[in-house]
């Protein structure tokens, strides 16, 4: 049932290290060399991460003008309470656009050891489920 509701996609490995410049993703391959697939709830988690890391409007020319988030607007801003509250607001706005998410249980933006980064800790309830799922994602206010 999860696979039907939450779909399948190619599995991507996203770089989230502080020394990595910009979001990027690589296809993952099995030991046999086949492209790996993500399914069900794992696919929903991957989709949420990519939705958050995509600039809102970036896919307009492909017919998805509202896909993505406004998080990119905060790059270069100071890591203070006001910026973290905007990150929380923009992330919430973005996640609620995902049709496979019924509700956001919690969404916190915390400090990290890296001064130019914050950690988003998100718990959502997918549609047709009562079991929450958690996504933890770093967001970098500084590039490089």
C-alpha positions as CSV (number, residue, x, y, z in Angstrom):
1,X,0.0,0.0,0.0
2,X,2.8,2.4,0.8
3,X,4.3,2.0,-2.6
4,X,1.0,2.8,-4.3
5,X,0.4,5.9,-2.2
6,X,3.9,7.3,-1.9
7,X,5.3,6.1,-5.2
8,X,8.7,5.0,-6.6
9,X,11.6,7.0,-7.9
10,X,15.2,6.6,-8.7
11,X,17.2,6.6,-5.4
12,X,19.4,9.7,-5.1
13,X,22.3,10.2,-2.7
14,X,22.4,13.9,-1.7
15,X,25.6,15.5,-0.4
16,X,24.9,17.3,2.9
17,X,28.4,18.0,4.1
18,X,29.4,21.5,5.3
19,X,32.3,21.6,2.8
20,X,30.1,20.7,-0.1
21,X,29.1,23.6,-2.3
22,X,25.5,23.6,-3.2
23,X,22.9,20.8,-3.2
24,X,23.5,18.0,-5.5
25,X,22.5,14.4,-6.0
26,X,23.9,11.3,-7.6
27,X,22.0,8.3,-8.8
28,X,22.9,5.2,-6.7
29,X,23.7,1.9,-8.1
30,X,23.5,-1.6,-6.7
31,X,26.6,-3.9,-6.5
32,X,25.3,-5.4,-9.8
33,X,25.4,-2.0,-11.4
34,X,21.6,-1.5,-11.6
35,X,20.1,1.8,-10.7
36,X,18.5,1.6,-7.2
37,X,14.9,2.5,-6.6
38,X,13.3,4.1,-3.6
39,X,9.8,3.1,-2.7
40,X,7.0,4.0,-0.3
41,X,7.7,6.1,2.7
42,X,11.4,6.3,1.9
43,X,10.4,7.8,-1.5
44,X,8.2,10.3,0.3
45,X,11.1,11.3,2.5
46,X,13.4,11.7,-0.5
47,X,10.7,13.8,-2.3
48,X,10.3,16.1,0.7
49,X,14.0,16.7,0.9
50,X,14.2,17.5,-2.8
51,X,11.1,19.8,-2.6
52,X,12.8,21.7,0.2
53,X,16.1,22.0,-1.6
54,X,14.5,23.2,-4.9
55,X,14.0,26.9,-5.4
56,X,10.3,27.7,-5.7
57,X,9.5,28.4,-9.3
58,X,12.7,26.7,-10.6
59,X,10.6,24.1,-12.4
60,X,8.0,26.5,-13.8
61,X,9.2,25.9,-17.4
62,X,8.4,22.2,-16.8
63,X,4.9,22.9,-15.7
64,X,5.5,23.1,-11.9
65,X,5.5,26.8,-11.0
66,X,4.7,26.2,-7.3
67,X,7.1,23.3,-6.6
68,X,9.9,24.0,-4.2
69,X,10.6,26.3,-1.3
70,X,11.7,29.8,-0.5
71,X,14.6,28.6,1.7
72,X,17.2,29.8,-0.9
73,X,16.1,33.4,-0.2
74,X,17.7,33.1,3.2
75,X,21.2,32.2,2.1
76,X,23.5,34.9,3.3
77,X,21.3,35.8,6.2
78,X,22.6,35.7,9.8
79,X,22.0,32.5,11.8
80,X,19.8,34.2,14.4
81,X,16.3,33.6,15.8
82,X,14.5,35.7,13.1
83,X,16.2,33.7,10.3
84,X,15.5,30.4,11.9
85,X,11.8,31.3,12.3
86,X,11.7,32.2,8.6
87,X,13.3,28.9,7.8
88,X,10.6,27.1,9.8
89,X,7.9,29.1,8.1
90,X,9.2,28.5,4.6
91,X,9.7,24.8,5.3
92,X,6.2,24.5,6.6
93,X,4.7,26.3,3.6
94,X,6.7,24.0,1.3
95,X,5.8,20.7,3.0
96,X,2.1,21.5,3.0
97,X,2.2,21.7,-0.8
98,X,3.2,18.0,-0.9
99,X,-0.1,16.1,-1.6
100,X,1.2,13.0,0.1
101,X,1.5,14.8,3.5
102,X,-1.6,15.0,5.7
103,X,-0.2,16.9,8.6
104,X,3.0,18.3,10.1
105,X,3.4,17.0,13.7
106,X,6.5,19.0,14.5
107,X,9.0,21.2,12.6
108,X,12.0,22.6,14.5
109,X,15.1,24.5,13.3
110,X,18.1,24.0,15.5
111,X,21.6,25.2,15.7
112,X,24.5,23.0,14.7
113,X,28.3,23.0,15.4
114,X,28.8,24.6,12.0
115,X,27.9,28.3,12.5
116,X,26.5,28.8,8.9
117,X,24.1,25.9,9.1
118,X,20.9,24.9,10.9
119,X,19.2,21.5,11.2
120,X,15.6,21.0,10.2
121,X,13.9,18.2,12.2
122,X,10.6,17.5,10.6
123,X,7.9,15.0,11.6
124,X,4.9,14.5,9.2
125,X,2.0,12.2,9.0
126,X,1.6,10.9,5.4
127,X,-1.9,10.6,3.9
128,X,-3.9,7.5,4.8
129,X,-1.6,6.8,7.7
130,X,-1.5,7.4,11.4
131,X,2.2,6.6,11.6
132,X,4.4,9.7,11.6
133,X,7.7,9.8,9.8
134,X,10.8,11.9,10.5
135,X,13.1,13.8,8.2
136,X,16.3,15.5,9.4
137,X,17.9,17.8,7.0
138,X,20.7,20.4,7.2
139,X,20.3,23.8,5.6
140,X,23.3,26.0,4.9
141,X,23.0,29.8,5.2
142,X,26.5,30.1,3.8
143,X,27.9,28.8,0.6
144,X,31.4,27.5,0.6
